Structure formats: structure tokens, C-alpha cells
Amino acid sequence: MKNPFSKSSPTSKIEAQIVQFDTARGELEKKRSLVEKALDEHKTAMRAFVRDNPSLDPPAELRHSVAIARDHLEAIVESIAEGDQQLVDLRTALAATRDQETREEAARADEALADFIDKELAPEISKAAAAFGKACAAFMARIPEGLNIVEARSWSREQHHPLRHTDHFIPAELLRAIVAENLFAAAPDLFEHRSSVFGRDQVLARMFGLDRQIPEMRSDGTPPAAIRDPARVLLSDRLRARAAAKRAGQPAAVDADPAPAAAPEPDIAADVEVFATRDFAFVENASGRHHLCQRRWVHLVPSLVADAAVDEDVALRTDTPEGQDAFDVEKQYRKNSMSIPESGLSLADCFDLGDPSGFMDRGEDLAAAE
């Protein structure tokens, strides 16, 4: 008895039909081979009779057997041709059905993600934000404005900060720092990391115009008011619209190949030890200033600089056998010699590696953004 609860997909049904037609075609090929062999035998018998009896007509039985075999072979060939056409149609239908199922699966994935955003993510974030807002309001209501407890200096704030020359941090700044540290501990990926001359800035950025096709990450002038249901406007509405487009087979709605992952920002810290085999220099910060590395000495340089120096054959990493051997030779030489590498190095004496860490590129990008 057929299981009433079993469900076969349209794809599996077509695949089963293709298997059936393939099997039937195999059987027909076997029959064709047998009938072709029988037809050849009957024709051979006919030719033999005519050769031995040129003045007589072939017997009706012999003529009939040839005709029957020929008709049988023709019918089998027609059946094979019809089966082949059916297979072509079925495979075309299978490709279309698979495409439809793929688009349906992609659309359902978008809708499932939209449901997660609307039913789980957005409510939880809203609930947490409400509690967060309540705690912040209580802090600001309780802490006196003139609570001068944490000292500040001109370098403690950004260059153009309106309170740059105030001697203490105000309560709003203290609250901002407390909130930022707690958020960073709980979800560090929320913060964007930007390299600067002084190290790394960690920024929790706001996106404006969430309901536009292309939102912006910066705003000129007064920031706009908060938008209602940002998760729905920014994500779930777009996901559902894309799901509908996928079902409709619109090419633009199909996910493109994933973009290559963004290369990590170069590490500014000097974290790779190299032995200089030639005087070289590199840009060490966004001001464009060069750092000079004298030959026959060990230097700590950023990893990207180390890679560039090794590629240009002006240094060896001391964590490689070649680099360690060269350094050992230099140390042994100094034990047995009164001379040391000469000083008074200038940029003109050095092989210039340029800006392997990309400081100048980031400066140009920042200037263009402003």
C-alpha cells in the first residue's frame, strides 16, 4: 500500500521518469540488435535462394519473414527515436524544475532570515535598548553635571572636540565610555577599527537613510532622527522583496558570487624582526615620514614592511634559517673585529620600500570621504 504521507518532489518524479525511459531504451537497443541479426539472416537466406534458383520467385514464407523483420526493426527504431525525444523533453523539464527549486530554496532562505530578524533579533535588541536607555537616563539624572572626578587634558579628546580644553570629563562622556566598554566586551564586532597616526580608533558608527536604496555611513550637518523599526526597514523588508524576485526568476535578484573578503588592515605595531642586508627605508605613518633601517643591524618593523623588504632582497627575517644564519655571522664578526657598521645614514643612501602599510592610501581615502 502506498504511504499517503510520502511526498515526492517534482524533481524526483522527473528523475524517476528519466530512469524509466533510459531503462526502456536499453531494452529497445537489445531488441534492435536481435532483430537486425534476424533480418540479416533472412536476407542471407533470400540471397542464397535467388543465387541457387535465379529463375524462380523466392518462397512466400521467406519473403514474409524478411518483411516482418524489416517492419519490426523500423518500429523499434521509431520507438527509440520517440524515447530519445521524450528524454530530451524530460531533461529540459528537469533543468527548469531544478532551477525553480533552487530559486524557491533561495527565496525561502531570505524569508527565514527575515523572520529571524523580525521575530527574534529586532525584539531582543529593542528590549535590550529599552533597558539600556532606562539605565542611561537614571545615570544622567543621578550624576551631577559638575562631577569633576576624571581629569582630562587637551590631548584626551579629538582635535576639534568642543570640550577639548575642559579639565575634566563631563558625565555624558563618562557614560559613553562605560557603555562603549560594555558593548565592546559583549560584541566587539560592532566596532569598526580605523588605523590612525596614533594607533587604532574604535568607532561605533551610525548608518543614515536606512530606507533608501543606498544608505550612507556619514552625515553632513544635523544627524537625522532615529528611524522606526530599523531592522525591518534595513533588512527584513529587503529580504522579502528579494525572495519574491528570486521566485520570479529575475536575474538581478539571484545572489552573486561572494565578494572577496576585505584584506585585514595592516598591523601598525612593529612585530617582525628582520636583519637588514642593505640600507632601506619605509613610510612609517600617515605624515609620510620615512623610517631608516641600517644594514647589518636587526630591526623591528611592521609585518607588511618585513614582507616587502624580503621581497626586495634588502632584509631577511630572523625567524628563518637564512636570517638567523646571517645574524649569527654578523655577531661573530663583531666579536672578532673592532669595526661596526657606519652611522650617518640618510634617505638618499637607502633603498626606498615606499608605503607597504598603506598609510598614504588611507589618508587619501579619508580626505576624499571628507
Secondary structure, 3 states (H helix, E strand, C coil): CCCCCCCCCHHHHHHHHHHHHHHHHHHHHHHHHHHHHHHHHHHHHHHHHHHHCCCCCCCHHHHHHHHHHHHHHHHHHHHHHHHHHHHHHHHHHHHHHHHHHHHHHHHHHHHHHHHHHHHHHHHHHHHHHHHHHHHHHHHHHHCCCCCCCCECCHHHCCCCCCCCCCCECCHHHHHHHHHHHHHHHHCHHHCEEEEECCEEEEECCCCECCCCCCCECCCCCCCCCCCCCHHHHHHHHHHHHHHHHHHCCCHHHCCCCCCCCCCCCCCCCCCEEEEECCCEEEECCCCCCEEEECCCCEEEECHHHHHHHHHCCCEEECCCHHHHHHHHHHHHHHHHCCCCCCCCCCHHHCEECCCCCCHHHHHHHHHHHC
